[in-house]
Amino acid sequence: MLIIGAACAAAAFGLAKNLPWGRIFAVIILAVNLIGDSINAFVRHDLRTLIGIPIGGAMIFYLLKVRTSERKD
């Protein structure tokens, strides 16, 4: 849990400072969480974990969305 907490803290620091690696790191953490939720749902038949999939997907979509202020035409 210490490693997970440190990874989340690092991603939060990167996102707060609007650093490019912070967004990438946060997407990786969320993707690993989505994979874990999917495995729990189908292997362990724990359907409660499926609630994390749309939430994590929405967060990944938000992080990957190109903002108009960042767009370089």
C-alpha positions, 0 to 999 in steps of 0.5 A: 500500500505504501508503493500505491500511495507513493505512486498516487501522490507522485501523479497528484503532484505532477497533475497539480503542477501541470507537468506532462509526466503527471498526466501520463502517470495518472493515466497509467495508474487508472489503466492498471486499476481498470484492468484490476477491476475487470479481472476481479469482475470476471475471475472472482465474479465480484460484480461490484468492481464493475462500478469502477470501470465507467468512472476510471474510463471517464477520468482517463478520457478527461486526462487525454482530452486535448484542451483548447488552450494547449492546442497548437495549430 
